[in-house]
Amino acid sequence: MLEITTDYGVEGDSSRIACTYEQLPTSVSVGSKILCDDGSLVMTVLECLSDSIIVRVHNDHVLEEKKNMNLPGAAIQIPGITEKDENDLLNFAIPHGVDIVSGSFVRSAANVRAIRECLGEAGRHIRVHAKIESQEALQNIDEIIAEADGIHVSRGDLGMELSPERVFLAQKMIIGKANRAGKPVVTSTQMLQSMTKKITPSNAECTDVANAVLDGTDAMMLSAETAKGMYPKEAVETMAKICVEAEQAMDYAEVYRLHRAANRKQVSMYESVASSAVEISLDMGVKLIISITDTGSSTKLLAKYRPKANILAVTSSELTARQLSGVSRGVTSMLVDSILGVEDLTLKAIVYAKDQGLIKSGEIVILVHGLDDSVSTSTNVVKVIEVAKKGYSSPKNSFFSGLHIPFI
């Protein structure tokens, strides 16, 4: 038996450990399951006292400090944002120019709004992502996706809240909904877990990573593999190789068709422009879409429709450049002094893209920008250009062996 106390000042040993959740004794009941360290330690509640509980431990495990605890099926009595969260946001995130904060155990849209309210005007530039880690969050997934700037699929905690055999369903559902909403989604936890101790992953892990890409995730995040693993560099390199292989295996025409079908309701002019640019890029087998953008909104819409082509975002905002390159799928950012003057920006973008190996002379590029060349305006122009040895030109009319997208 083991006692779990809510007095966090207690030094733990083999008979007693402490946790920070003060409402633990009232949140569980006799027979409740408790899981620690991503499910590595399984316990059953035997007795609930005033400030502690007594549990039966079902397996041997070395429990280190500050590991997570899950209470499957329990109604958690904690605020959407804690006092420590507020301190971290106000005294670290804002002063240090953090681009993205990810709220842990977000249960509803109200939790996301609470983070925004705490950030206030001084932190309005910070993107707020929501980690989906509980059954309650899954029940409220639509409102969370609508409110958040991005979503994290935290599979470790989900596996404890649901059951391991149902995590893949939750992952596919969350990613699919986020894709349709045009919100970037990150998949994490136990991606290449064996690489914490081995230099090569298992075939099953490689397949898992690849399937997350095929599901539609925008980004992958390693945790234990790089935080405490023996081969952090190799883990990153391995994951990158798997992602590239999986992306090459995708049926981009089908992905585009499904996205268009899912967005048949009224869409904005800007989204219509973006989806049209992606359709043209698929029909013509284009390798690069250049997006001249101020806020990054038009580039995100391009990424939403999952072009096979790379997207080069040309922007004068360091913040926009970082946020786009961080989680928007297929996007590389190029920072310039000003986004005025489409002709000059296009020439610079072509030179940069050649240097990065994104395009070569003679290839076709899609250019997306605003109509007015003298001021920063909304994106409403799509151009097809051909890369020359120096600069670019209008391509000659010809037939392309690209991916034809039937009208929906």
C-alpha positions as CSV (number, residue, x, y, z in Angstrom):
1,M,0.0,0.0,0.0
2,L,1.0,3.6,-0.6
3,E,-0.2,6.9,0.8
4,I,-0.5,9.9,-1.6
5,T,-0.6,13.2,0.3
6,T,-1.6,16.6,-0.9
7,D,1.1,18.2,1.4
8,Y,3.7,18.8,-1.3
9,G,6.3,19.7,1.3
10,V,6.5,16.0,2.3
11,E,9.6,14.2,1.1
12,G,8.5,11.0,-0.5
13,D,9.7,7.4,0.1
14,S,8.5,3.9,-0.7
15,S,5.5,4.3,1.6
16,R,4.3,7.9,0.9
17,I,4.5,10.4,-2.0
18,A,3.2,13.9,-2.4
19,C,1.2,15.6,-5.2
20,T,0.2,19.2,-6.0
21,Y,-3.5,18.5,-6.5
22,E,-5.1,19.5,-3.3
23,Q,-8.6,18.2,-4.2
24,L,-7.3,14.7,-4.8
25,P,-9.2,13.1,-1.8
26,T,-12.5,14.5,-3.0
27,S,-12.0,13.8,-6.7
28,V,-11.6,10.1,-6.4
29,S,-13.4,7.3,-4.6
30,V,-12.7,3.8,-3.4
31,G,-12.0,1.7,-6.5
32,S,-10.9,4.6,-8.7
33,K,-7.8,4.0,-10.9
34,I,-4.8,6.3,-10.7
35,L,-2.0,6.3,-13.3
36,C,1.4,8.0,-13.0
37,D,4.2,8.6,-15.4
38,D,2.3,8.1,-18.6
39,G,0.6,5.0,-17.2
40,S,3.8,3.3,-16.1
41,L,2.5,3.1,-12.5
42,V,-1.0,1.8,-11.9
43,M,-2.8,2.2,-8.6
44,T,-6.3,1.6,-7.2
45,V,-7.8,3.8,-4.4
46,L,-8.5,1.9,-1.2
47,E,-9.3,4.8,1.2
48,C,-9.9,8.5,1.0
49,L,-8.8,10.6,4.0
50,S,-9.0,14.4,4.6
51,D,-5.7,15.3,3.0
52,S,-4.4,12.1,1.5
53,I,-5.5,8.8,0.0
54,I,-4.4,5.2,0.4
55,V,-3.8,3.2,-2.8
56,R,-2.8,-0.3,-3.8
57,V,0.2,-0.3,-6.2
58,H,-0.2,-2.9,-9.0
59,N,3.3,-3.0,-10.5
60,D,7.0,-2.1,-9.8
61,H,8.2,1.2,-11.2
62,V,10.8,3.8,-10.3
63,L,8.8,7.0,-9.9
64,E,10.9,10.1,-10.4
65,E,10.0,13.7,-9.4
66,K,7.4,15.8,-11.1
67,K,5.8,13.0,-13.1
68,N,2.3,13.3,-14.3
69,M,-0.8,11.8,-12.6
70,N,-4.0,10.9,-14.3
71,L,-7.4,10.2,-12.8
72,P,-9.4,8.4,-15.5
73,G,-13.1,9.4,-15.4
74,A,-12.7,11.8,-12.5
75,A,-14.1,15.3,-12.5
76,I,-11.0,17.4,-12.0
77,Q,-11.5,20.4,-9.7
78,I,-8.8,22.8,-11.0
79,P,-9.1,26.1,-12.7
80,G,-8.3,26.5,-16.4
81,I,-5.3,28.6,-15.4
82,T,-3.5,28.4,-12.1
83,E,-1.6,31.0,-10.2
84,K,1.7,29.5,-11.4
85,D,0.4,29.6,-15.0
86,E,-0.4,33.3,-14.6
87,N,3.1,34.0,-13.3
88,D,4.7,32.1,-16.1
89,L,2.7,33.9,-18.7
90,L,3.2,37.4,-17.3
91,N,6.7,37.1,-16.1
92,F,8.3,34.8,-18.7
93,A,6.2,34.4,-21.9
94,I,5.5,38.1,-22.5
95,P,8.9,39.6,-21.5
96,H,10.8,36.9,-23.5
97,G,8.8,37.2,-26.7
98,V,7.4,33.7,-26.7
99,D,5.6,32.9,-30.0
100,I,3.3,30.1,-28.8
101,V,2.0,28.9,-25.4
102,S,0.3,25.5,-25.1
103,G,-2.3,25.1,-22.3
104,S,-2.2,21.8,-20.6
105,F,-5.3,19.8,-19.8
106,V,-7.6,22.3,-21.6
107,R,-11.1,21.0,-21.0
108,S,-13.2,23.7,-22.8
109,A,-13.0,26.9,-24.9
110,A,-13.3,28.8,-21.6
111,N,-9.8,27.5,-20.6
112,V,-8.4,28.9,-23.8
113,R,-10.1,32.3,-23.3
114,A,-8.7,32.4,-19.7
115,I,-5.2,32.2,-21.1
116,R,-5.9,34.9,-23.6
117,E,-7.3,37.2,-20.9
118,C,-4.2,36.6,-18.8
119,L,-1.9,37.5,-21.7
120,G,-3.9,40.7,-22.3
121,E,-2.9,43.4,-24.8
122,A,0.8,42.9,-24.0
123,G,0.6,39.3,-25.1
124,R,-1.9,39.5,-27.9
125,H,0.7,38.4,-30.4
126,I,1.2,35.1,-28.6
127,R,-0.6,32.1,-30.2
128,V,-2.5,30.0,-27.8
129,H,-2.6,26.2,-28.5
130,A,-4.7,23.7,-26.6
131,K,-3.4,20.3,-25.5
132,I,-6.1,17.7,-25.8
133,E,-5.5,15.2,-22.9
134,S,-8.8,14.3,-21.4
135,Q,-12.3,12.8,-22.1
136,E,-13.9,16.1,-21.3
137,A,-11.7,17.9,-23.9
138,L,-12.8,15.3,-26.5
139,Q,-16.4,16.0,-25.7
140,N,-15.8,19.8,-26.2
141,I,-13.3,19.4,-29.1
142,D,-15.3,21.5,-31.6
143,E,-15.5,24.6,-29.3
144,I,-11.8,24.2,-28.3
145,I,-10.7,24.0,-31.9
146,A,-12.8,27.1,-32.8
147,E,-11.2,29.1,-30.0
148,A,-7.6,28.0,-30.0
149,D,-4.9,29.0,-32.5
150,G,-3.6,25.4,-32.7
151,I,-4.1,21.9,-31.2
152,H,-1.7,19.4,-29.6
153,V,-2.6,15.7,-29.6
154,S,-1.1,14.6,-26.3
155,R,-1.3,10.8,-26.7
156,G,0.3,9.8,-23.4
157,D,-2.4,11.4,-21.2
158,L,-5.2,10.5,-23.7
159,G,-4.1,6.9,-23.4
160,M,-4.7,7.0,-19.7
161,E,-7.9,8.9,-19.9
162,L,-9.4,6.7,-22.5
163,S,-7.6,3.4,-23.1
164,P,-4.6,2.6,-25.2
165,E,-6.6,0.8,-27.9
166,R,-8.8,3.9,-28.5
167,V,-6.0,6.5,-28.8
168,F,-5.7,6.1,-32.5
169,L,-9.4,6.9,-33.0
170,A,-9.0,10.1,-30.9
171,Q,-5.9,11.1,-32.8
172,K,-7.6,10.7,-36.2
173,M,-10.7,12.6,-35.1
174,I,-8.8,15.5,-33.5
175,I,-6.4,15.9,-36.5
176,G,-9.3,15.6,-39.0
177,K,-11.3,18.3,-37.2
178,A,-8.3,20.6,-36.9
179,N,-7.4,20.2,-40.5
180,R,-10.9,21.1,-41.7
181,A,-10.8,24.2,-39.4
182,G,-7.4,25.2,-40.8
183,K,-5.8,25.1,-37.4
184,P,-2.3,23.6,-37.1
185,V,-2.1,20.4,-35.1
186,V,0.9,18.9,-33.3
187,T,1.1,15.2,-32.5
188,S,3.3,14.1,-29.5
189,T,4.3,11.5,-26.9
190,Q,5.9,8.1,-27.3
191,M,6.6,8.6,-31.0
192,L,10.0,7.0,-31.0
193,Q,10.1,5.9,-27.3
194,S,12.6,3.1,-27.8
195,M,15.2,5.7,-28.9
196,T,15.5,6.9,-25.4
197,K,17.8,3.8,-25.0
198,K,18.5,2.5,-28.5
199,I,20.0,4.3,-31.5
200,T,17.4,2.9,-33.9
201,P,13.6,2.8,-33.6
202,S,11.3,-0.2,-34.0
203,N,9.4,-0.7,-37.2
204,A,6.2,-0.2,-35.4
205,E,7.3,3.3,-34.2
206,C,8.3,4.3,-37.7
207,T,4.9,3.2,-38.9
208,D,3.3,5.2,-36.1
209,V,5.1,8.4,-37.1
210,A,4.3,7.9,-40.7
211,N,0.6,7.3,-40.0
212,A,0.4,10.6,-38.0
213,V,1.7,12.4,-41.1
214,L,-0.9,10.6,-43.3
215,D,-3.6,11.5,-40.8
216,G,-2.7,15.2,-41.5
217,T,-0.6,16.4,-38.6
218,D,1.2,19.6,-39.2
219,A,4.1,18.9,-36.8
220,M,5.6,16.2,-34.6
221,M,7.0,16.8,-31.1
222,L,9.5,14.5,-29.4
223,S,9.5,14.5,-25.6
224,A,11.5,11.9,-23.6
225,E,13.5,11.0,-26.7
226,T,15.2,14.4,-26.6
227,A,14.6,15.5,-23.0
228,K,16.4,12.5,-21.4
229,G,17.1,10.0,-24.1
230,M,20.6,8.7,-25.0
231,Y,20.2,9.6,-28.7
232,P,18.4,13.0,-29.0
233,K,20.1,14.0,-32.3
234,E,19.5,10.7,-33.9
235,A,15.8,10.7,-32.8
236,V,15.2,14.1,-34.5
237,E,17.0,12.9,-37.7
238,T,15.1,9.7,-37.8
239,M,11.7,11.4,-37.3
240,A,12.6,13.9,-40.1
241,K,13.4,11.1,-42.5
242,I,10.2,9.3,-41.7
243,C,8.1,12.4,-42.2
244,V,9.7,13.1,-45.6
245,E,9.0,9.5,-46.8
246,A,5.4,9.7,-45.6
247,E,4.8,13.1,-47.2
248,Q,6.0,11.7,-50.5
249,A,3.5,8.8,-50.2
250,M,0.5,11.1,-49.7
251,D,-2.2,11.4,-52.4
252,Y,-2.4,15.2,-52.4
253,A,-5.1,15.3,-55.0
254,E,-7.4,13.2,-52.8
255,V,-6.5,15.2,-49.7
256,Y,-7.3,18.5,-51.5
257,R,-10.7,17.0,-52.8
258,L,-11.6,16.0,-49.2
259,H,-10.7,19.4,-47.8
260,R,-12.8,21.2,-50.5
261,A,-15.7,18.8,-49.9
262,A,-15.5,19.5,-46.1
263,N,-15.6,23.3,-46.8
264,R,-18.5,23.5,-49.2
265,K,-20.2,26.1,-47.1
266,Q,-19.7,29.8,-47.7
267,V,-16.0,30.6,-47.5
268,S,-14.2,34.0,-47.6
269,M,-12.7,35.4,-50.7
270,Y,-9.2,34.9,-49.2
271,E,-9.8,31.2,-48.6
272,S,-11.2,30.8,-52.1
273,V,-8.1,32.4,-53.5
274,A,-5.9,30.1,-51.5
275,S,-7.7,27.0,-52.4
276,S,-7.6,28.0,-56.1
277,A,-3.8,28.5,-55.9
278,V,-3.4,25.1,-54.4
279,E,-5.6,23.5,-57.1
280,I,-3.5,25.2,-59.8
281,S,-0.3,24.0,-58.2
282,L,-1.6,20.4,-58.2
283,D,-2.8,20.5,-61.8
284,M,0.5,21.9,-63.0
285,G,2.9,19.9,-60.8
286,V,4.3,23.0,-59.2
287,K,7.0,22.6,-56.6
288,L,6.8,26.0,-54.9
289,I,4.1,28.5,-54.0
290,I,5.4,32.0,-53.0
291,S,3.1,33.8,-50.6
292,I,3.7,37.5,-49.9
293,T,2.1,38.1,-46.5
294,D,2.0,40.5,-43.6
295,T,0.1,38.6,-40.9
296,G,0.5,35.1,-42.3
297,S,-3.2,34.5,-42.6
298,S,-3.1,33.9,-46.4
299,T,-0.2,31.5,-45.9
300,K,-2.1,29.5,-43.3
301,L,-5.0,29.2,-45.7
302,L,-2.6,27.8,-48.4
303,A,-1.3,25.3,-45.8
304,K,-4.8,24.3,-44.9
305,Y,-5.4,22.8,-48.3
306,R,-2.2,20.7,-48.2
307,P,-0.4,21.5,-51.5
308,K,2.3,19.1,-52.6
309,A,4.4,22.1,-53.3
310,N,6.5,23.8,-50.6
311,I,5.2,27.2,-49.5
312,L,7.6,30.1,-49.2
313,A,6.2,32.9,-47.0
314,V,7.7,36.3,-47.7
315,T,7.1,38.6,-44.8
316,S,8.6,41.7,-43.1
317,S,7.4,40.5,-39.6
318,E,9.8,38.4,-37.6
319,L,6.9,37.2,-35.5
320,T,4.9,36.0,-38.5
321,A,8.0,34.3,-39.9
322,R,8.7,32.4,-36.7
323,Q,5.1,31.4,-36.1
324,L,4.6,30.2,-39.7
325,S,7.8,28.1,-39.8
326,G,7.1,26.7,-36.4
327,V,3.9,24.7,-37.0
328,S,2.3,25.4,-40.4
329,R,2.9,22.4,-42.6
330,G,5.2,22.8,-45.5
331,V,6.0,26.5,-44.9
332,T,9.4,28.1,-45.0
333,S,9.7,31.7,-44.1
334,M,11.8,34.4,-45.7
335,L,12.3,37.7,-43.8
336,V,12.5,41.0,-45.8
337,D,12.6,44.6,-44.9
338,S,9.3,45.5,-46.5
339,I,6.5,43.6,-48.3
340,L,5.9,46.5,-50.7
341,G,6.9,46.1,-54.3
342,V,5.8,42.7,-55.6
343,E,8.3,42.7,-58.5
344,D,11.4,43.1,-56.3
345,L,10.1,40.7,-53.7
346,T,9.4,38.0,-56.3
347,L,13.0,38.3,-57.6
348,K,14.4,38.0,-54.1
349,A,12.1,35.1,-53.3
350,I,13.3,33.2,-56.4
351,V,16.9,33.8,-55.6
352,Y,16.3,32.6,-52.0
353,A,14.3,29.5,-53.2
354,K,17.1,28.5,-55.6
355,D,19.7,28.8,-52.9
356,Q,17.6,26.6,-50.6
357,G,17.1,24.0,-53.4
358,L,13.3,24.5,-53.6
359,I,13.2,25.3,-57.3
360,K,15.4,25.4,-60.4
361,S,15.4,27.5,-63.6
362,G,12.7,26.5,-66.0
363,E,10.3,25.4,-63.3
364,I,6.8,26.8,-62.7
365,V,6.0,28.8,-59.5
366,I,2.7,30.0,-58.2
367,L,2.8,33.6,-56.7
368,V,0.1,34.8,-54.3
369,H,-0.1,38.4,-53.2
370,G,-2.2,41.5,-52.8
371,L,-3.5,43.6,-55.7
372,D,-2.1,47.0,-54.7
373,D,1.7,47.1,-55.0
374,S,2.2,50.3,-53.0
375,V,0.5,49.3,-49.7
376,S,0.0,46.2,-47.7
377,T,-3.4,44.8,-48.8
378,S,-5.4,41.6,-48.5
379,T,-4.3,38.7,-50.7
380,N,-6.4,38.5,-53.8
381,V,-4.0,37.8,-56.8
382,V,-2.7,34.4,-58.1
383,K,0.0,34.4,-60.7
384,V,1.7,31.6,-62.6
385,I,5.3,32.4,-63.5
386,E,8.3,30.5,-64.9
387,V,11.7,30.7,-63.2
388,A,14.4,31.9,-65.5
389,K,18.2,31.9,-65.0
390,K,17.8,35.5,-64.0
391,G,14.4,36.5,-62.7
392,Y,11.2,35.1,-64.1
393,S,8.8,35.3,-67.0
394,S,5.3,34.3,-68.1
395,P,5.2,30.6,-69.0
396,K,4.1,29.5,-72.5
397,N,0.8,27.7,-72.7
398,S,1.3,24.0,-72.5
399,F,-0.1,20.8,-71.1
400,F,1.0,19.6,-67.7
401,S,1.2,16.1,-66.3
402,G,0.2,17.3,-62.8
403,L,-2.5,16.0,-60.6
404,H,-5.9,16.9,-62.0
405,I,-8.5,17.9,-59.5
406,P,-12.1,17.3,-60.6
407,F,-14.6,20.1,-59.9
408,I,-16.7,19.5,-56.8
